[in-house]
Amino acid sequence: RPLKRPSANGTGPPVTAIQAPEYAVTHGAPIANFSSGYYGSSGSGFDFALRDAIKAAGDAGLLFVTAAGNSLDDEPGTDDDFNPFYPCSFSLADSGNNPNPPTNILCVTAVGSDATLQDTANFGSATVQLGAPGVGIASTWLWSTLQYAATTGTSEAAPHVAGGAALLKACNPSLTAVMIKDILLYHVQTNYDLTGRTTSGGEVDYGAAVVNDTVGACV
């Protein structure tokens, strides 16, 4: 089920971000999609409470799929390894704030139908794991009379991966969050535009993941 974190104007206090994974775990959800985030340095912008909530959710079995973030003012996307975008960048270990990062984060960037990285989408060879469709995606839209609009960004890409993770879980309920993450990353479709920009160098491939790792449970 969807969890409404921000208010009607798209903003919300940080505590709501912490409550979302906690709510998901309490209600038995094995997978959560978090199409949100914020920029911050590894020092002043590091939210220990949010990091700990995601990590605790992982200990309880939750796979936390999140967006890599987009640049501001339509500038080119930036590197989450060096310009942290949280929660995605919580997956990067450092000797200071984050020596043992959460292992249940799956961070997603956006690619277009031409398989290239979307212009404003963030990337990161150590923080962003894979890509997924994120250009011209039909999305609910509060400010449209049709209630839908074609939108673009990593927030649109992340749910594609969360959906693939849910498909794997449905095929084989015994799969843990880390197992699902590993399967999706192992079976990506190689994308040379994502090589050196993501840990896997590819974009999500549901078919390969399901056929090769669930012993035909879905076919």
Salt bridges, closest charged atoms under 4 A:
ASP52 OD1 - ARG51 NE 2.64
ASP193 OD1 - ARG197 NH1 3.31
ASP213 OD2 - HIS187 NE2 2.35
